[in-house]
Amino acid sequence: MKQQPKDMWNADLYDGNHSFVSEFGHSLIELLAPVKGEQILDVGCGTGDLAQQICQYGVYVQGIDQSENMIQQAQNKYPDIMFKVQDILKLEYNSEFDAVFSNATLHWIKQPKQALHCIYNSLKPGGRFVAEFGGKGNVQIITNEIIHQLESLEVPYTPEQFPWYFPSIGEYTSLMEEIGFNVIFAHHFDRPTPLEGDDGLKNWIEMFAGNLFKDYSESVKEQVISNTEHSSRDILYKNNQWVADYKRLRVIGIK
Ligand code: BEZ
């Protein structure tokens, strides 16, 4: 995650209310299957929880993230791991890693080909790229409703404002192949994601979709969030809990 122009990330809030992001990452580590002694780059490491879990396999992990707040928190929590503030689009590693791992980050990168190119260059020949991020249709019920509410208030909205890249399997694996990867695994799946508390949807929108509102006043933002809560409640509030309509894409590519 976390490749944003401005540091919008509150690392404490992220660790507190949104820890599900790294909790869902455990099974991605199983897919990574780290082998003792390997050098692994965690791209978009956030507050470092998955980097720390990967370390338990006896590998050398380096975590990078564009957010200074996240990296500071990661370094405080896990002083023995090397973390660095770095833009994925400016990686300068050359055949250094056995694996590049990335959880819940690549949907923030609207130049996917450039990101894949940097990842490919970072890997040793035969190295693997293992990633999960938002796939086609991710959080579409929520974002369609937000856009609909903006339009109802006659607030100008253009598709360029949409902060994410949620590709289909076909689109992303084709890009991987163009870069040179041998794609050995790709899976697009639903992951209904419970959001904590009665304000779960509001908190999620504020934490993750803040950029959608950056050109609007606070009152427009509040109105849109409140209308979105109201109009999507029938679909997204189940058994006394908000559930976000996450759809994920997992891929493995070999250099
Ligand atoms: C996701 O992890 O799928 C996600 C995170 C933030 C915004 C949108 C989607």
Residues whose N, C-alpha, C, O or C-beta is under 5 A from the ligand:
A	BS01	BEZ	A104 G134 F208
